[in-house]
Amino acid sequence: MIVRAATGHDRDWIRGVLVASWAETRVVVGGRLRDAAALPALVAGADGRRAGLLTYDTGPAGLEVVTLDATERGRGAGTALLAAARRGRDPQTVTASAPGKRCTSSTAERGSGA
């Protein structure tokens, strides 16, 4: 699984994933309404296909995962995206405050460092 920063070429796909998973691109995280489609994002892919999306925000507390979606389940996209988000950062500064409805407990545990 390869993880890369999203580019302008991914924007339509990102909007489609967010709408399919969350019913729209805006989500409430930490009491704030955010347009996840306007945030920085990571894209996971394999075999030339996109398999997952992680949108995030950064601030004084570190990186905050806003959305996490695997478009191809069971291939490790969620795990790869969380690992990429944590890479180069203190694991305590990466928080997933809005776990996706599709997130499994094993993925959540891997993402939280448990």
N, C-alpha and C positions, 0 to 999 in steps of 0.2 A: 504494500500500500504506500503510495507516494502522497505526501502532503505538501501543498504549496499555498502561497498567498493568493487570494482571489484577485482577478483582474477585471477590467471593464467588460471583457468578453464573457464573464461569468454572470453579469448582473441579471439578465433575464432568467437564467437558470436559478439563481439564488432567490429571486422573487417567487418563482414557481414552487420551489421547495418550501419556502416559508408559508406561502398560502396553502399548500397541500397539508402541511403539518400543523399550522397554527391558525388557519382560516384567514389570516391577513399578515402583513409584514410588521405591524406594530405589536409589541408585547410589553407587559408591565413587569419590571424587575426592580426589586428593592424600592418599591413604591413609586417608581418613575416610569412613565410611558416612553418607550424607545422604538424607533423605526429600525428594526434589525437589518433591513435591506440597505440602510445607509451606513452601517457600521463596518469596521474592518472584518474580514472573514478569511478563514482557511478552508481549502477544498481538498478532500481526499479522493484519490482515484487509483484505478488499476485497469490494466488492459485497455487504456485509452478512454475509459468511461469514468465519469464522476460518481463517487460512491458515498460521499458524505460532506456535510457542511457544518462549520462551527463559526458563529458570529460572536464577537467579543467587544468589550470596551476596556479602556485603560484609565487609571486614575491613581491617586495617591496610595490607595490600598493595593495596587497591582492590577493584574489582568482579571477581568470578570467575564466568565462565559455567559452569554446572553441566550443563545440557542445552540442546540446540538442535535443534528438530524442525520441518520444513516439512511440513504436512499436505496442502498443494497444491504439488507440486513444479514448479519452473520459472517461478514467478510473482514471485520476488524476495523472498519472505518472510524467508528466512535472512539475506540481505544487509540488509534493512530492520531486522530485529531487532538484528543486530550493530551497525549504525550508530546505532540508538537507544541501545543500551547504552553506546556510546562517547561519545555526545553530552554535552558539558559536562564530560568527564573527559579527563585526559591519556591518550592511547591506550596508553601503556606500562602503565597500571594496570588494563587490562582483559585478562584472560587466559582462554583457552579450554583448560582443562586436561583436559577430557573430551570430545573431539570426537565427535560422533554418527556412528554407522555409516553414515548417509546423507549425510554432509557431503562435498561434492566438493572437489577441490583448489582450484578457483577461489573457492569460498565461503570456504574456510579461509584462502586468501591475502588475500581482501578483509577478513576479520575480524582478521587478524593485523597489518594495516597494511603488508603486503608489496606 
